[in-house]
Amino acid sequence: MAALDPLSAITEAFTGFLFGKTETTRLPVRTSTGQAQAVYLPTAAPGLGDSGVIIGREVYSGKGYIYDPFQLYGQQLPAPHWLVLGESGNGKSALEKTYVLRQLRFRDRQVVVLDAQGEDGVGEWNLIAEEMGITPIRLDPTAALDQGIRLNPLDPAITTTGQLALLRTIIEVALGHGLDERSGFALKVAHSYVNSTITDRQPRLTDIVEQLRHPKPESAEAMNVALDDVRDWGLDVALVLDRLVDGDLRGMFDGPTTVGIDLDAPLIVFDLSHIDRNSIAMPILMAIVGVWLEHTWIRPDRRKRIFLVEEAWHIINSPFVAQLFQRLLKFGRRLGLSFVAVVHHLSDVVDGAAAREAAAILKMASTRTIYAQKADEARATGKVLGLPRWAVEIIPTLSPGIAVWDVNGNVQVVKHLVTEAERPLVFTDRAMTESAAEAEAEAASFEAALEADLEAETEARAMAMERAPSGPATPGSGVA
């Protein structure tokens, strides 16, 4: 033991004499978890990586949020498909548009958009298409009669099997039920006859309708039935197809596919804003466009393709159209296709006639983005999608532009960021903003006029002071 210096020895002896021998004891420290959490700082959950498209910023950690289904597929994503969900006015449209614009910065990307929302007489993607020098493909029955855009369900680019499946879907959507065996047989023999006999031009729906109304004897002989029976079996089918040929939907599908649709363009926009969204025309139209794209646009090459569908409940809520798109999603996944479905309410699809098909499509969507919803709807959404309780509780409190992102179980709250360059292109409330701009312009004009009046008054006072006499003012004198 080291010897103490004399002063320390005297001090220790004196304190020992006064207080006795003392020993230092270490007292335990007791505290609450609320106080101790300052010692153990929170750690943010891992992100999705740094390759892909910048979406925005994670609310809790402040980190940038980057997402790309093609980069994540295989390792973190079992499927590249994406469901965007939420009520209007919370930022779904802005997210879709900035996502597409940012994806198109990659050279190997192609995007097709089914634009079902209208604004100022055109689709809401019209501004972005114009900015990129692209003309939207506007499907409009009125315009189609005047040499407008046509899509032929019997386009030779679609396989024979694909044509027949598409015809069945169109008819089943219109009838509201599946085709029975007899009607299906009448359709099959009419389609087979048209494809085998018309070789000098594209077959048309009018050819199918004609064969259904006037079947050939060999069609009946093949099944050993009477010719009148074949005609009766195909009557309902002919009446449905006649609506596309000579009814309220005429012009869009009863002719050869319009030449000049650029399938190699980075962005293809189908403007469906002139179609009544509550009629059967919309699911029929989406079915035809989807199958046509499946056989003409999706190719076994190195390009990554995004198929974005607004008002996707038209697809998911119809069992016949949903079956077509379910096959498209399975087929497209192997060829680099990411399907983006945008819907307002999950109840639109899970409680509909196609609940089983909707569940299958939702299961293939490994990415889910949920914007603000009412509390009861948020609970239902969380139950269907398997969201954690904290995410369900926060959904009703989300501000516009903030959403819960669930990427195969990686759940984050993300604030979407829009750049100044993107802002004029992505916001879809021009009717409101134009009114606000007019009010702002009026206020600015009033302020400018007021400022001009003040300047004129100041100048008048200055001139009056210059004209006033320099001596002391006399009673009654002054400036008039």
N, C-alpha and C positions, 0 to 999 in steps of 0.2 A: 504494500500500500504506500503510495507516495506521501511524503511528509508534508504537513500543512505549514504554510508560512506563519510566522508569529502572529500577525494581525488576525488571520483567519482562525487560528487556534484560540486566541483570546475571545473572539466574537462567539465561537461555538461554545466555549466554556461558559460564557456569560448567559447566553440564551438557554443553555442546559440548566444552569442554576435557577433561572427565573421560571421556565416553563416545563422543565423536565425533559427527558429523552423523547424525541419525536421521530416518526418515520412517515415518509410520503406514501400515501395509498392512492391507487388508480381507481377512480369511481367509474362505474359503467355509464355509458351514454344511452339514454332512452329517448326516442323520437317517434313521430308518426310517419307513415308512408307519404302523406301529403307534403311533409317538410323534406323528407329524404329524397324525393324525386328530383330536387334541384341538383343533387350530387350525381344522379344517374340520368344524363341527358337523353331525350328521346332519339330514336334512330328511325329514319324514314325507310319505308319498304322499298325493295329494289324496283327499278323501273323496267322498261321493256328493251333497253339497249339504246344505242345511239345511231342506228341506221334506219333511215326512212323519212317520213314526212313529219315536220314539226306541227303538232296540234295546238299546243299552248303550254300551260304551266300547271304542275301539281299544286293544289291549293295548300296542302298541309306542309310540304317540304320546300316548296318554291322551285323545285327542279323543273327543267324543261321536260315536256311530255312528247315523246316521239313514237309514232305508230306506223307500221307498214305490214300488211298481212303477208306480203310476198317474202319479206325478210324473216318474219316470225314463223312462217308455215313449216311444219315438220318438227321443230324443236319446242316452241312454246304454243303453237296453234295447231290443233288437229284439222281445222278447216279454215279457209280464208274468207268466209262469208260473214256479213256484218249486219246487225239489226240496230236501227236508230229509232228511238221511241221518245215521245213526249208531246205535250200539248202545243198548240200554235203560239207563236210569239216568244218562244224561249231560246231560239237560236239554232234549230235543226237545219234550216235552209242555209244559213251562213256557214255552218260546219260542212255541209255537203259540198258547197261551191268552193270554199277555200281548200278542202281536201282534194277535189278534182284539179283545181288550178295548180296546186303544189305537186300532185302526182305527175302532172303533164310536164313538169320540169325534167323528169327522167326520160331519156330518149326511147326507152323500150316500153312505154305505156300507151295504152289506148283505152278510151272511155266511151261508153254509150249511155245516154241518159234518156229515160222515158219521162218527159216533162208534162205532168198532168195539171200543173197549177198555172192559171192565167193571170196576166197583169197587163193593163193597157192594151188589150186586144191581142197580145202575143204571149207566148210562154215566158216564164220567169227566167229561163236560161238564155233568153234571146240576147241580152247584153253581153254575156260571156261569149256566146257564139260569134257575135259581131266583133268583139275585141280580138278574137282569134281568126277572123276572116272566114268564118264558116257559116253557111246558110242552113238553118234548122229544117228538118224534114217535117213539114206541116201536114198532118193528116186531117183533112177536113172534107166531109161529104160534099159540101157546096162547091169548094174549090176543085175537088176531084173531077166533077162533071165538066169543068173548064180546063181540061188538060193538067190537072193537079197531080200530086204524088199518088202512085198506086203501088200496092204490094200484093203480089199474086200468090195465094196459098198453093197453087199448082206450079209454082216456079220450078223449072228443071233443076235448079241448084239444090232443091230439097229432095231427098230421097223419096222413092215411091212409098215406103213404109211411113216416112215422116209426113208425107202429104195426107195419107189416109188417117193417121193419128190426129193430125190437125183438123181435118174435116169433121171427124167424130167429136173432137173437143168443141168446135164451134157449134155444132148441132146440139150437143148435150148442155152447153151453157145456155143456149136459147130456150131449150125445152124445159130446163130445170131438173132433168133426170137423165139417167143413162139410156143409151139405145138398146132396144131388145134385139134378139138374135135375127129376127126377120128384117127389121129396118137396117141393121148392120150389114146383112147380106145384100140387100138392095143397093146400099151405098157402095159396097165393095165391088160389085159387078159393074156398076155404072162407072166408077173410077177406073177400073181395069180396062173397060172398053175404050174410054176416052184416051187413056195413056197409050193404048196399043194402036189406035187408029189415027190420031192427030199427031203428025210428025213434022209438018211444014211450019208450025207456029207454036207458041206457048198455049197449052190447054187453059181453058178459063172455066170459071164457075158456071157460066151459062151452058157450057157443054155438059157439065154434070147434071144440072137441072133438066136439060133436055132429055138426057138418057133416063133419068128417074121418072119422067113423065111418059116417055115413050121407049120403054126397054125393048131390046132386041130379042127375037125368039131364042137365040142361042143362050141367052142369059137364063131363061126359064128351063131350057132343055138340060143345062148343066146340073140342075138340082131336081130335074124331073117333076117340075111344078107347072101350074098353069101360068100363062103370060099375065093374065089379069091379077093373079096373086102377087107377082113381083111388082106390078104397078101399084097395087094397094099398099104393099109393104113400104114402098119408097115415097108415098104421098106426103107424109109429115116431114120427111127429110127434105123433099123438094120445096115445100112451103117455107121452111126455115132458110134454106139457101137462097130462095127467091128474094128474101129481105135484103141480102147482101148484093143482089143483082139489080133489083128493081124497086127496093123499098127505101126506108129512110137512111140506110147505110150504103146506098148505091154509089158507085164511082171509085171507092177506095180499094176494092178487092176484085172487081170483075173485069180485069184487063191485065195485060202483061206488066211485069214489074218495071217501074220507071227507070229508064237508062240514065246513068250519071250519078247515082248514089255512090259516093266515094267511101268505100269500105276500108281504105287505108288511111283515112284522116285520123289525126290524134283524138279528135272529139266528134262524136256523132250525136246529134240531139233530135229526138223524135218529139215534135210539138203536138201533144194531145189535148191542148187547152180548149179546143173548139168542140170537143166531144163531151156530151152530157155525162158527168161523172157518176150519176145515179142510175144510168141506164145499163142494159146488158151489153151495150156497144163497147164499153171500156174493157171488161175482161176479155171479150172476143178480140178486141184490137191488141191487147197485151199478149194474148196467146199467139196470134199471128206474127206479131213482131218478134216475140221470143223464139219461136220455132224457125222463122226466117233467119234470124241472127245466128242461131245454133248451127245452121247448115251453110251459112255464107260468110259470117264474120269470125267465128271461132275456128282457128286453124292450128295445126300442130307445128307451131314455130316457137321462137324464143321470146315472143312478146308477152307482156303481162297485161291482162284485160280486166277492166272494171265495168260491171253492168249495174247501173244505179236506177232504181225504180221508185219514183214517188207515188204516193197513194197505193202502196204495195198491197193493201188489204184487198184490192180488186183481184189480185192473184191468189193470195193465201186463203181468202175466204170462199173461193170457188173450188170445190173438190176436183173438178175436171181440169181446170187451169193449173191448180196446185200440183197435180200429178205430172203435168207437162214440165213445170219448172223444177219439180223435185228431180226429175231425170236430168234436166239441164244442169242443175247444180252438181249432181254426182259426176256427170260427164265432163263438165267444164273444169272441175277441180284438178283433173289430170292434165288439163291443157292450159293452166295458168289463169283461170277465171275467178275473180272475186265478185260475189253478188252482194249488193248493198240494198237492203229493203228499208224504206222509210214509212213508218206508220204513226198515227196519233195515239191510239189506245190499243193496248194488248187485247182488251176484251173484244175489239173488232174482229180478231182472228181466232182466239182460243174458244170463244163461245159461239162461233158460226157453224155453218153446215159442214165445213171442211176441218173440223177440230183435229181429226187424226192426221190429215195431211199437213195442217199448220204446225202441229207438234213435231212432225218429222223435219220440216223446214227450219223451225226454231232450233232444233237440236243440232242442225248443221251450221248454225250461226254461232261461231265460237267467240265472237266479239259482240258485246251489247253496250249501247250508249243510251242512258236514260236521263232525260231532262225532267224538269219539275212536273210533278203530278199531284193530284189531290191525295190526301192521306189514305183513304180507303182504296183508291186505285193503286197507290204505291205498294200497299200491303199485298194486293192481288198480284201485282207485277213481280214483287220479290218472291212470292210463293212459287210462281210459275218458272221464273228464271233462276231460283235458288240463290238469291242475293243474301249477304250477311245482314244481321239485324240492324247494325249501325247504319248501313247504306240505305235500308228501307226507311229508317227514321229520318234521315237527312234529305231524302228526295223531295218531300213537300216544301222544304225550306230553301231549295236551290234558287239562286237568282238567275236571270236570263244570261246565257252564255256559259253557265257552269253546269256540268253533268257528271253523273256517276258512270265510270268506264269499268266494265267487267271484261277483261281479256283472258278468257280461259281460267277464271278464278283469281287473277290478279286484279283486285278492285282498288280503284283510285278515284278521287274527286279532282276533276280537271277543269280549269278555266280556259276556254277557247280564246285565242288571240287572233285578231284581224288586223292586218297592216293597213296603212293609209292608202296604199295603191289598190288593195283589194276592196276597200270599203264601198266605193261607188258601184261595184259590180255585184256584190253579194247580198245587200239588204233589199228585201222584197216589199217594203212598205212605202214605195215612192208616193202613193196617193197621200199618205200621212205626212211624209217628209216634205213633199212639195208644198202642202199647206203651211207647214212650219216655216219653210223657206220663204214663202210669200209674206207671212207675218213678220219674219225677221227682216225681210227687205223693206217692208213698210216702216218698221221701227227704225231701221238705219236711215231711211229717207227722212223720217220725222226728225231724228237727231241731227242730220245734216242741215235740214232747213232751220232748226233751232239755232245751230251753231252759226249759220250764215246770218241770221237775224241779230245774234249777239255781236258778231263781228261788225255788222253795219251800225249797230247802236254805239259800239265803242268808238268806231271811226267818226261818227257824228259828234260824239262828245269831245273827241280830240280836236276836231275842226272848230267846234264852238269855243273851246278854251283858247285856241290860237287867235280867234277874232275878238276875244274879250279884252278891255283896257287893262294895262299893267298896274295902274294906281289902285288905291284902296276903293273899295266899293262904296257907293253912296246910297242912301236910302232910296228905294224905288228903282235902283239900277239892277240889272241882272241880265241873264241870257234868256232870250225868248225861246 
